[in-house]
Amino acid sequence: MSKSKGSQFIRFFIPIIEVLKESGGSGTVAEVIDRVIEKLKIPEPEQEVTLKNGGSRVRNQVQWARLYLAYAGYIDASKRGVWSLTDKGLSIDTKIFDALGVFREVKKNLKEGKRLKDQTNPSVGDAEDEEIEPTDHRTSLLNLIKSLPPNGFERLSQRLLRESGFQKVEVTGKTGDGGIDGVGILQVNPFVSFNVLFQCKRYQGAVTPSQIRDFRGAMMGRADKGIIITTGTFTLEAKKEARRDGAPPI
């Protein structure tokens, strides 16, 4: 199969359909993408590659694959936040699925100006290097947050935690503090509460397993739970490390 920019996301067609079938025909965006990456054994270095806007390139490719499958009628395109197979998608045999043929047919239709209901017409030449989501208030807000100075992002994180129910949230970020930027108390009920340390990462890259382990190491003897707040992304391996059995959860 060609490695041209416009076709690299074809490799995700079949895994997306298989993951949705294994999930009963539907799944949230995050869980489907994670399971697709896991199914294809996408290496950590590839997961860390970002687009110009800081988004994950491989996750963006999965989004483009989903959009093409929606144009071809295999995935319901109307629901946001949840991907679900249509009757056509549920009945397809992935062992004989012509992924390249589907790609070429959809690309041909796009060139002819045909559009899917409720979807904008994507680029057909350099698709995977373009962000799948149109620019909206979320994109503008993220760009604004990225422009904040480090202490500004720490204060924003402090406010976010307070609004989420944490008490006595303090920004402590000091040089040599092991990457710990603050601490708060999560009151579960009148009898149970936890000290929670947090770390702020205001950058475009992906948080890796080693960064999770470093933060966990800095937590030792100080708190049993931690939170990492980032403007970037988390690799699949980082997510697994954060919830690894027998280790303090991040």
TORLO-102854 format. One record per residue: residue in one letter; x, y, z of N, C-alpha, C in turn. Coordinates in Angstrom, 1 decimal, decimal comma, padded with zeros to 4 digits, always signed. Layout:
 residu   n_xx   n_yy   n_zz  ca_xx  ca_yy  ca_zz   c_xx   c_yy   c_zz
      a      X      Y      Z      X      Y      Z      X      Y      Z
...
END
This chain:
 residu   n_xx   n_yy   n_zz  ca_xx  ca_yy  ca_zz   c_xx   c_yy   c_zz
      m +000,8 -001,2 +000,0 +000,0 +000,0 +000,0 +000,9 +001,2 +000,0
      s +000,5 +002,2 -000,7 +001,3 +003,5 -000,8 +001,4 +004,1 +000,5
      k +002,6 +004,8 +000,8 +002,8 +005,5 +002,0 +002,6 +007,0 +001,8
      s +001,9 +007,4 +000,8 +001,7 +008,8 +000,5 +000,8 +009,3 +001,7
      k +000,9 +010,6 +001,9 +000,3 +011,3 +003,0 -001,2 +011,0 +003,0
      g -001,8 +011,0 +001,8 -003,2 +010,9 +001,8 -003,8 +009,5 +002,1
      s -002,9 +008,5 +002,3 -003,4 +007,2 +002,4 -002,9 +006,4 +003,7
      q -002,1 +007,0 +004,5 -001,6 +006,3 +005,6 -002,7 +005,9 +006,6
      f -003,7 +006,7 +006,7 -004,8 +006,3 +007,7 -005,7 +005,2 +007,3
      i -005,5 +004,6 +006,0 -006,3 +003,5 +005,6 -006,0 +002,3 +006,5
      r -004,9 +002,2 +007,1 -004,5 +001,0 +008,0 -005,5 +001,0 +009,2
      f -006,2 +002,1 +009,5 -007,1 +002,1 +010,7 -008,5 +001,7 +010,3
      f -008,8 +001,5 +009,1 -010,2 +001,2 +008,7 -010,7 -000,1 +009,4
      i -010,0 -001,2 +009,1 -010,4 -002,5 +009,6 -010,4 -002,5 +011,2
      p -009,3 -002,1 +011,8 -009,2 -002,1 +013,3 -010,4 -001,3 +013,9
      i -010,8 -000,2 +013,3 -011,9 +000,6 +013,9 -013,2 -000,2 +013,9
      i -013,4 -000,8 +012,7 -014,6 -001,7 +012,6 -014,6 -002,8 +013,6
      e -013,4 -003,5 +013,7 -013,3 -004,6 +014,6 -013,4 -004,2 +016,0
      v -012,9 -003,1 +016,4 -013,0 -002,6 +017,8 -014,4 -002,3 +018,1
      l -015,1 -001,7 +017,2 -016,6 -001,3 +017,4 -017,4 -002,6 +017,5
      k -017,1 -003,6 +016,7 -017,8 -004,9 +016,8 -017,6 -005,6 +018,1
      e -016,3 -005,5 +018,6 -016,0 -006,2 +019,9 -016,6 -005,4 +021,0
      s -017,0 -004,1 +020,8 -017,6 -003,3 +021,9 -019,1 -003,3 +021,8
      g -019,7 -004,2 +021,0 -021,1 -004,2 +020,9 -021,7 -003,3 +019,9
      g -020,9 -002,7 +019,0 -021,3 -001,9 +017,9 -021,1 -000,4 +018,1
      s -020,6 +000,0 +019,3 -020,4 +001,4 +019,6 -019,3 +001,6 +020,6
      g -018,8 +002,8 +020,8 -017,8 +003,1 +021,8 -017,5 +004,6 +021,8
      t -017,0 +005,0 +022,9 -016,6 +006,5 +023,0 -015,4 +006,7 +022,2
      v -015,2 +007,9 +021,7 -014,0 +008,2 +020,9 -012,7 +007,8 +021,5
      a -012,5 +008,2 +022,8 -011,3 +007,9 +023,5 -011,0 +006,4 +023,6
      e -012,0 +005,6 +024,0 -011,8 +004,2 +024,2 -011,5 +003,5 +022,8
      v -012,2 +003,9 +021,8 -012,0 +003,3 +020,5 -010,6 +003,6 +020,0
      i -010,2 +004,8 +020,1 -008,9 +005,2 +019,6 -007,8 +004,4 +020,4
      d -007,9 +004,4 +021,7 -007,0 +003,7 +022,5 -006,9 +002,2 +022,1
      r -008,0 +001,6 +021,9 -008,0 +000,1 +021,6 -007,5 -000,1 +020,2
      v -007,7 +000,8 +019,3 -007,2 +000,7 +017,9 -005,7 +000,8 +017,9
      i -005,1 +001,7 +018,7 -003,7 +001,9 +018,8 -003,1 +000,6 +019,4
      e -003,8 +000,1 +020,4 -003,3 -001,1 +021,1 -003,4 -002,3 +020,1
      k -004,4 -002,4 +019,4 -004,6 -003,5 +018,4 -003,5 -003,6 +017,4
      l -003,1 -002,4 +016,9 -002,1 -002,3 +015,9 -000,7 -002,2 +016,4
      k -000,6 -002,2 +017,8 +000,7 -002,1 +018,4 +001,5 -000,9 +017,9
      i +000,9 +000,2 +017,9 +001,6 +001,5 +017,4 +002,7 +001,8 +018,4
      p +003,9 +001,9 +018,0 +005,0 +002,1 +018,9 +005,0 +003,5 +019,6
      e +005,5 +003,5 +020,8 +005,5 +004,8 +021,6 +006,1 +006,0 +020,8
      p +007,2 +005,9 +020,1 +007,7 +007,0 +019,4 +006,7 +007,6 +018,4
      e +006,0 +006,7 +017,7 +005,0 +007,2 +016,8 +003,8 +007,9 +017,5
      q +003,5 +007,4 +018,6 +002,4 +008,0 +019,4 +002,8 +009,4 +019,9
      e +004,1 +009,7 +020,0 +004,5 +011,0 +020,5 +004,6 +012,1 +019,4
      v +004,5 +011,6 +018,1 +004,6 +012,6 +017,0 +003,4 +013,5 +017,0
      t +003,6 +014,8 +016,9 +002,5 +015,8 +017,0 +002,4 +016,5 +015,6
      l +001,2 +017,1 +015,4 +000,9 +018,0 +014,3 +001,4 +019,4 +014,7
      k +001,3 +020,3 +013,7 +001,7 +021,7 +014,0 +001,0 +022,3 +015,1
      n -000,3 +021,9 +015,3 -001,1 +022,5 +016,4 -000,9 +021,8 +017,7
      g +000,0 +020,8 +017,7 +000,2 +020,1 +019,0 -000,6 +018,8 +019,2
      g -001,5 +018,6 +018,4 -002,3 +017,3 +018,5 -001,6 +016,1 +018,1
      s -002,0 +015,0 +018,6 -001,4 +013,7 +018,3 -001,6 +013,3 +016,8
      r -000,6 +013,1 +016,1 -000,7 +012,8 +014,6 -001,4 +011,4 +014,4
      v -001,0 +010,4 +015,2 -001,7 +009,1 +015,0 -003,1 +009,1 +015,4
      r -003,5 +009,8 +016,5 -004,9 +009,9 +016,8 -005,7 +010,7 +015,8
      n -005,0 +011,7 +015,2 -005,7 +012,4 +014,1 -005,9 +011,5 +012,9
      q -005,0 +010,6 +012,6 -005,2 +009,7 +011,5 -006,4 +008,8 +011,8
      v -006,5 +008,3 +013,0 -007,7 +007,5 +013,3 -009,0 +008,3 +013,1
      q -009,0 +009,5 +013,5 -010,2 +010,4 +013,3 -010,5 +010,5 +011,8
      w -009,4 +010,6 +011,0 -009,7 +010,7 +009,5 -010,2 +009,4 +009,0
      a -009,7 +008,3 +009,5 -010,2 +007,0 +009,1 -011,6 +006,8 +009,4
      r -012,0 +007,3 +010,6 -013,4 +007,2 +011,0 -014,3 +008,1 +010,1
      l -013,8 +009,3 +009,7 -014,6 +010,1 +008,8 -014,8 +009,5 +007,5
      y -013,8 +008,8 +006,9 -013,9 +008,2 +005,6 -014,9 +007,0 +005,7
      l -014,9 +006,3 +006,8 -015,8 +005,2 +007,0 -017,2 +005,7 +007,2
      a -017,4 +006,9 +007,7 -018,7 +007,5 +007,8 -019,2 +007,9 +006,5
      y -018,3 +008,4 +005,6 -018,7 +008,8 +004,3 -019,1 +007,5 +003,5
      a -018,5 +006,4 +003,8 -018,8 +005,2 +003,1 -020,0 +004,5 +003,6
      g -020,5 +004,9 +004,7 -021,7 +004,4 +005,3 -021,5 +003,3 +006,3
      y -020,3 +003,1 +006,8 -020,1 +002,0 +007,7 -020,2 +002,5 +009,2
      i -020,1 +003,8 +009,4 -020,2 +004,3 +010,8 -021,2 +005,5 +010,8
      d -022,0 +005,5 +011,8 -023,0 +006,6 +011,9 -022,2 +007,9 +012,2
      a -022,5 +008,9 +011,4 -021,8 +010,2 +011,4 -022,5 +011,2 +012,3
      s -023,7 +010,9 +012,8 -024,5 +012,0 +013,4 -024,2 +012,2 +014,9
      k -023,6 +011,2 +015,6 -023,5 +011,3 +017,0 -022,1 +011,8 +017,4
      r -022,0 +012,8 +018,2 -020,7 +013,3 +018,7 -020,3 +012,6 +020,0
      g -019,0 +012,3 +020,1 -018,6 +011,7 +021,3 -018,7 +010,2 +021,3
      v -019,5 +009,6 +020,5 -019,7 +008,1 +020,4 -019,7 +007,7 +018,9
      w -018,9 +006,7 +018,6 -018,8 +006,1 +017,3 -019,6 +004,9 +017,3
      s -020,5 +004,7 +016,3 -021,3 +003,5 +016,3 -021,4 +003,0 +014,8
      l -021,4 +001,7 +014,7 -021,5 +001,0 +013,4 -023,0 +001,1 +012,9
      t -023,1 +001,3 +011,6 -024,4 +001,2 +010,9 -024,7 -000,3 +010,7
      d -025,9 -000,6 +010,1 -026,2 -002,0 +009,8 -025,2 -002,5 +008,7
      k -024,7 -001,6 +007,9 -023,8 -001,9 +006,9 -022,4 -002,3 +007,5
      g -022,1 -001,5 +008,5 -020,8 -001,8 +009,2 -020,9 -003,0 +010,0
      l -022,0 -003,3 +010,7 -022,1 -004,5 +011,5 -022,1 -005,8 +010,6
      s -022,6 -005,7 +009,4 -022,6 -006,9 +008,6 -021,4 -007,1 +007,8
      i -020,4 -006,2 +007,8 -019,2 -006,4 +006,9 -018,3 -007,4 +007,5
      d -017,7 -008,2 +006,6 -016,7 -009,2 +007,0 -015,3 -008,6 +006,8
      t -014,7 -008,2 +007,9 -013,4 -007,5 +007,7 -012,3 -008,3 +007,1
      k -012,5 -009,7 +007,0 -011,5 -010,5 +006,3 -011,5 -010,3 +004,8
      i -012,6 -009,8 +004,3 -012,6 -009,5 +002,8 -012,9 -008,1 +002,5
      f -012,7 -007,2 +003,5 -013,0 -005,8 +003,4 -011,9 -005,1 +002,6
      d -012,3 -004,4 +001,5 -011,4 -003,7 +000,6 -011,2 -002,3 +001,1
      a -010,2 -002,2 +002,0 -010,0 -000,8 +002,6 -009,5 +000,2 +001,5
      l -008,6 -000,3 +000,7 -008,1 +000,7 -000,4 -009,2 +001,1 -001,3
      g -010,1 +000,1 -001,7 -011,2 +000,4 -002,5 -012,1 +001,4 -001,9
      v -012,4 +001,3 -000,6 -013,3 +002,3 +000,1 -012,6 +003,6 +000,1
      f -011,3 +003,7 +000,3 -010,6 +005,0 +000,3 -010,7 +005,7 -001,0
      r -010,5 +004,9 -002,1 -010,5 +005,5 -003,4 -011,9 +006,0 -003,8
      e -012,9 +005,2 -003,4 -014,3 +005,6 -003,7 -014,7 +006,9 -003,0
      v -014,3 +007,0 -001,7 -014,7 +008,2 -000,9 -013,9 +009,4 -001,4
      k -012,6 +009,2 -001,7 -011,8 +010,3 -002,2 -012,4 +010,8 -003,6
      k -012,8 +009,9 -004,4 -013,4 +010,3 -005,7 -014,7 +011,1 -005,5
      n -015,5 +010,7 -004,5 -016,7 +011,4 -004,2 -016,4 +012,8 -003,7
      l -015,4 +012,9 -002,8 -015,0 +014,2 -002,3 -014,5 +015,1 -003,3
      k -013,7 +014,6 -004,3 -013,2 +015,4 -005,4 -014,4 +016,0 -006,2
      e -015,5 +015,2 -006,3 -016,6 +015,6 -007,1 -017,5 +016,5 -006,3
      g -017,1 +016,8 -005,0 -017,9 +017,8 -004,2 -019,0 +017,2 -003,4
      k -019,1 +015,9 -003,3 -020,1 +015,3 -002,5 -019,8 +015,4 -001,1
      r -020,8 +015,7 -000,2 -020,6 +015,8 +001,2 -021,5 +014,9 +002,0
      l -021,0 +014,6 +003,2 -021,8 +013,8 +004,1 -022,6 +014,8 +005,0
      k -023,8 +014,5 +005,3 -024,7 +015,4 +006,1 -024,0 +015,7 +007,4
      d -024,0 +017,0 +007,8 -023,4 +017,5 +009,1 -021,9 +017,4 +009,1
      q -021,2 +017,2 +008,0 -019,8 +017,2 +008,0 -019,3 +018,2 +007,0
      t -018,1 +018,8 +007,3 -017,5 +019,6 +006,3 -016,7 +018,8 +005,3
      n -016,3 +019,3 +004,2 -015,6 +018,6 +003,2 -014,1 +018,6 +003,5
      p -013,5 +017,5 +003,9 -012,1 +017,5 +004,2 -011,2 +017,6 +003,0
      s -009,9 +018,0 +003,3 -008,9 +018,0 +002,2 -008,7 +016,6 +001,8
      v -008,5 +016,4 +000,5 -008,3 +015,0 +000,0 -006,8 +014,8 -000,4
      g -006,0 +015,8 -000,2 -004,6 +015,7 -000,6 -003,7 +015,5 +000,5
      d -003,8 +016,2 +001,6 -002,9 +016,1 +002,7 -003,6 +015,9 +004,0
      a -004,7 +015,1 +004,0 -005,6 +015,0 +005,1 -005,0 +014,7 +006,4
      e -004,2 +013,7 +006,5 -003,7 +013,3 +007,9 -002,9 +014,3 +008,6
      d -002,4 +015,3 +007,9 -001,6 +016,3 +008,5 -002,4 +017,6 +008,8
      e -003,7 +017,4 +008,7 -004,6 +018,5 +009,0 -005,5 +018,1 +010,2
      e -005,8 +019,0 +011,1 -006,6 +018,6 +012,3 -008,0 +018,3 +011,8
      i -008,5 +017,2 +012,3 -009,8 +016,7 +011,9 -011,0 +017,6 +012,3
      e -010,8 +018,2 +013,5 -011,9 +019,1 +014,0 -011,8 +020,5 +013,5
      p -012,9 +021,1 +013,1 -012,8 +022,5 +012,7 -012,4 +023,4 +013,8
      t -011,9 +024,6 +013,5 -011,5 +025,5 +014,5 -012,8 +026,0 +015,2
      d -012,8 +026,0 +016,5 -013,9 +026,4 +017,3 -013,4 +027,0 +018,6
      h -014,4 +027,2 +019,5 -014,0 +027,9 +020,8 -013,0 +027,0 +021,6
      r -013,1 +025,7 +021,4 -012,1 +024,9 +022,2 -010,7 +025,0 +021,6
      t -010,5 +025,1 +020,3 -009,2 +025,3 +019,8 -008,7 +026,7 +020,2
      s -009,5 +027,7 +020,1 -009,1 +029,1 +020,5 -008,7 +029,1 +022,0
      l -009,5 +028,4 +022,8 -009,2 +028,4 +024,3 -007,9 +027,7 +024,5
      l -007,6 +026,5 +023,8 -006,4 +025,8 +024,0 -005,2 +026,7 +023,6
      n -005,3 +027,4 +022,5 -004,2 +028,3 +022,1 -004,0 +029,4 +023,1
      l -005,0 +029,9 +023,7 -004,9 +030,9 +024,8 -004,2 +030,3 +026,0
      i -004,6 +029,1 +026,4 -004,0 +028,5 +027,6 -002,5 +028,3 +027,3
      k -002,1 +027,8 +026,1 -000,7 +027,6 +025,8 +000,1 +028,8 +025,8
      s -000,6 +030,0 +025,6 +000,2 +031,2 +025,6 +000,4 +031,8 +027,0
      l -000,2 +031,2 +028,0 +000,0 +031,6 +029,4 +001,4 +031,4 +029,9
      p +001,9 +032,2 +030,8 +003,2 +031,9 +031,4 +003,0 +030,7 +032,3
      p +004,1 +030,0 +032,7 +004,0 +028,8 +033,5 +003,2 +029,0 +034,8
      n +003,4 +030,1 +035,5 +002,6 +030,3 +036,7 +001,1 +030,6 +036,4
      g +000,9 +031,1 +035,2 -000,5 +031,4 +034,9 -001,3 +030,0 +034,7
      f -000,6 +029,1 +034,1 -001,2 +027,8 +033,9 -001,4 +027,1 +035,2
      e -000,4 +027,2 +036,1 -000,6 +026,6 +037,4 -001,8 +027,2 +038,2
      r -002,0 +028,5 +038,1 -003,1 +029,1 +038,7 -004,5 +028,7 +038,1
      l -004,4 +028,5 +036,8 -005,6 +028,0 +036,1 -005,9 +026,6 +036,5
      s -004,9 +025,8 +036,7 -005,1 +024,4 +037,2 -005,6 +024,4 +038,6
      q -005,1 +025,3 +039,4 -005,6 +025,5 +040,8 -007,1 +025,8 +040,8
      r -007,6 +026,7 +039,9 -009,0 +027,0 +039,8 -009,8 +025,9 +039,3
      l -009,3 +025,1 +038,3 -009,9 +024,0 +037,8 -010,2 +022,9 +038,9
      l -009,2 +022,7 +039,7 -009,3 +021,7 +040,8 -010,3 +022,2 +041,8
      r -010,3 +023,4 +042,2 -011,3 +024,0 +043,1 -012,7 +023,8 +042,6
      e -012,9 +024,1 +041,3 -014,2 +024,0 +040,7 -014,7 +022,6 +040,6
      s -013,7 +021,6 +040,7 -014,0 +020,2 +040,6 -014,2 +019,6 +042,0
      g -014,2 +020,4 +043,1 -014,5 +019,9 +044,4 -013,3 +019,7 +045,3
      f -012,1 +020,1 +044,9 -011,0 +020,0 +045,8 -011,0 +021,1 +046,8
      q -010,4 +020,9 +047,9 -010,3 +021,9 +049,0 -008,8 +022,2 +049,3
      k -008,6 +023,4 +049,8 -007,2 +023,8 +050,2 -006,2 +023,5 +049,1
      v -006,5 +023,9 +047,9 -005,6 +023,8 +046,8 -004,5 +024,8 +046,8
      e -003,3 +024,4 +046,9 -002,2 +025,3 +046,9 -001,2 +025,1 +045,8
      v -000,7 +026,1 +045,2 +000,3 +026,0 +044,2 +001,7 +026,1 +044,9
      t +002,5 +025,1 +044,8 +003,7 +025,1 +045,5 +004,9 +025,1 +044,6
      g +004,7 +025,0 +043,3 +005,8 +024,8 +042,3 +007,1 +025,5 +042,7
      k +008,0 +024,8 +043,1 +009,4 +025,3 +043,4 +010,4 +024,5 +042,7
      t +011,5 +025,2 +042,4 +012,7 +024,5 +041,8 +013,2 +023,3 +042,6
      g +013,4 +022,2 +042,0 +013,9 +021,0 +042,8 +012,8 +020,3 +043,6
      d +011,5 +020,6 +043,2 +010,5 +019,9 +044,0 +010,0 +018,7 +043,2
      g +010,8 +018,1 +042,3 +010,5 +016,9 +041,6 +009,3 +017,0 +040,7
      g +009,0 +018,2 +040,2 +007,9 +018,4 +039,2 +006,6 +018,5 +039,9
      i +006,5 +018,6 +041,2 +005,2 +018,8 +041,9 +004,9 +020,3 +041,9
      d +003,7 +020,6 +041,3 +003,3 +022,0 +041,3 +002,3 +022,4 +042,3
      g +001,7 +021,5 +043,0 +000,7 +021,9 +044,0 +000,1 +020,7 +044,7
      v -000,8 +021,0 +045,6 -001,4 +020,0 +046,4 -002,8 +020,4 +046,8
      g -003,7 +019,5 +046,9 -005,1 +019,8 +047,3 -005,7 +018,6 +048,1
      i -006,8 +018,8 +048,7 -007,5 +017,8 +049,4 -008,8 +017,4 +048,7
      l -009,0 +016,1 +048,4 -010,2 +015,6 +047,8 -011,1 +015,0 +049,0
      q -012,2 +015,7 +049,3 -013,1 +015,2 +050,3 -014,1 +014,2 +049,7
      v -013,9 +013,0 +049,9 -014,8 +012,0 +049,3 -016,1 +012,0 +050,0
      n -016,1 +012,0 +051,3 -017,3 +012,1 +052,2 -016,9 +012,7 +053,5
      p -017,8 +012,9 +054,4 -017,5 +013,6 +055,7 -016,4 +012,8 +056,5
      f -016,2 +011,6 +056,2 -015,2 +010,8 +056,9 -013,9 +010,5 +056,2
      v -013,9 +010,6 +054,9 -012,7 +010,2 +054,1 -012,3 +011,3 +053,2
      s -011,0 +011,6 +053,3 -010,4 +012,6 +052,4 -009,0 +012,2 +052,0
      f -008,5 +012,7 +050,9 -007,1 +012,3 +050,4 -006,3 +013,6 +050,0
      n -005,0 +013,5 +050,3 -004,1 +014,6 +049,8 -003,8 +014,1 +048,4
      v -003,9 +015,1 +047,4 -003,6 +014,8 +046,0 -002,6 +015,8 +045,5
      l -001,5 +015,3 +045,0 -000,5 +016,2 +044,4 -000,8 +016,4 +042,9
      f -000,5 +017,6 +042,4 -000,7 +017,7 +040,9 +000,5 +018,3 +040,2
      q +000,6 +018,0 +039,0 +001,7 +018,5 +038,1 +001,1 +019,2 +036,9
      c +001,6 +020,3 +036,5 +001,1 +021,0 +035,3 +002,1 +020,9 +034,1
      k +001,6 +020,5 +033,0 +002,5 +020,4 +031,8 +001,9 +021,2 +030,7
      r +002,4 +022,4 +030,5 +001,8 +023,2 +029,5 +002,8 +023,2 +028,2
      y +002,5 +022,1 +027,4 +003,3 +022,0 +026,2 +002,5 +021,2 +025,2
      q +003,1 +021,0 +024,0 +002,4 +020,4 +022,9 +002,6 +018,9 +022,7
      g +003,7 +018,4 +023,4 +004,0 +017,0 +023,3 +003,1 +016,0 +024,0
      a +003,5 +014,8 +024,0 +002,7 +013,7 +024,7 +003,4 +013,4 +026,0
      v +002,6 +013,2 +027,1 +003,1 +012,7 +028,3 +003,4 +011,2 +028,2
      t +004,6 +010,8 +028,6 +005,1 +009,5 +028,4 +005,1 +008,7 +029,7
      p +005,3 +007,3 +029,6 +005,3 +006,5 +030,8 +006,4 +006,9 +031,8
      s +007,6 +007,3 +031,3 +008,7 +007,7 +032,1 +008,3 +009,0 +032,9
      q +007,6 +009,9 +032,4 +007,1 +011,1 +033,1 +006,1 +010,7 +034,2
      i +005,3 +009,8 +033,9 +004,4 +009,3 +034,9 +005,1 +008,7 +036,1
      r +006,1 +007,9 +035,8 +006,9 +007,2 +036,8 +007,7 +008,3 +037,6
      d +008,3 +009,3 +036,9 +009,0 +010,3 +037,6 +008,1 +011,1 +038,6
      f +006,9 +011,4 +038,2 +006,0 +012,1 +039,1 +005,6 +011,2 +040,2
      r +005,4 +009,9 +040,0 +005,0 +009,0 +041,0 +006,1 +008,9 +042,1
      g +007,4 +008,9 +041,5 +008,5 +008,8 +042,4 +008,6 +010,1 +043,3
      a +008,3 +011,3 +042,8 +008,3 +012,5 +043,6 +007,2 +012,5 +044,6
      m +006,1 +011,7 +044,4 +005,0 +011,7 +045,3 +005,3 +010,8 +046,5
      m +006,3 +009,9 +046,4 +006,5 +008,9 +047,5 +006,7 +009,6 +048,9
      g +005,9 +009,1 +049,8 +005,9 +009,6 +051,2 +005,2 +010,9 +051,4
      r +004,6 +011,4 +050,3 +003,9 +012,7 +050,4 +002,4 +012,6 +050,2
      a +002,0 +011,7 +049,2 +000,6 +011,5 +048,9 +000,5 +010,2 +048,2
      d -000,7 +009,7 +048,2 -001,0 +008,4 +047,5 -001,7 +008,5 +046,2
      k -002,0 +009,7 +045,8 -002,7 +009,9 +044,5 -002,2 +011,2 +043,9
      g -002,2 +011,2 +042,5 -001,7 +012,4 +041,8 -002,5 +012,7 +040,6
      i -002,3 +013,9 +040,1 -003,0 +014,3 +038,9 -002,0 +015,1 +038,0
      i -002,0 +014,7 +036,7 -001,2 +015,5 +035,7 -002,2 +016,2 +034,8
      i -002,0 +017,5 +034,7 -002,9 +018,4 +033,9 -002,0 +018,9 +032,8
      t -002,4 +018,6 +031,5 -001,6 +019,0 +030,4 -002,4 +019,6 +029,2
      t -001,7 +020,4 +028,5 -002,3 +020,9 +027,2 -002,0 +020,0 +026,1
      g -001,1 +019,0 +026,3 -000,7 +018,1 +025,3 -001,6 +016,8 +025,3
      t -001,0 +015,7 +025,1 -001,8 +014,4 +025,1 -001,0 +013,4 +026,0
      f -001,6 +012,2 +026,1 -001,0 +011,1 +026,8 -000,9 +009,9 +025,9
      t +000,3 +009,3 +025,8 +000,4 +008,1 +025,0 -000,4 +007,0 +025,7
      l -000,7 +005,9 +024,9 -001,5 +004,8 +025,5 -000,7 +004,1 +026,6
      e +000,6 +004,0 +026,5 +001,5 +003,4 +027,5 +001,5 +004,3 +028,8
      a +001,4 +005,6 +028,6 +001,3 +006,5 +029,8 +000,1 +006,3 +030,5
      k -001,0 +006,1 +029,8 -002,3 +005,9 +030,5 -002,3 +004,5 +031,3
      k -001,7 +003,5 +030,7 -001,6 +002,2 +031,4 -000,7 +002,4 +032,6
      e +000,4 +003,1 +032,5 +001,3 +003,3 +033,6 +000,6 +004,0 +034,7
      a -000,2 +005,0 +034,4 -000,9 +005,8 +035,4 -001,9 +005,0 +036,2
      r -002,4 +003,9 +035,7 -003,4 +003,1 +036,4 -002,9 +001,7 +036,7
      r -001,5 +001,5 +036,6 -000,9 +000,2 +036,8 -001,2 -000,4 +038,2
      d -001,6 -001,6 +038,3 -001,9 -002,3 +039,5 -000,7 -002,3 +040,5
      g -001,0 -002,0 +041,7 +000,0 -002,0 +042,8 +000,8 -000,7 +042,9
      a +000,5 +000,3 +042,0 +001,2 +001,5 +042,1 +000,2 +002,7 +042,4
      p +000,7 +003,7 +043,1 -000,2 +004,8 +043,4 -000,8 +005,4 +042,1
      p -002,1 +005,5 +042,0 -002,8 +006,0 +040,8 -002,5 +007,4 +040,4
      i -002,3 +007,7 +039,2 -002,1 +009,0 +038,7 -003,3 +009,4 +037,8
END
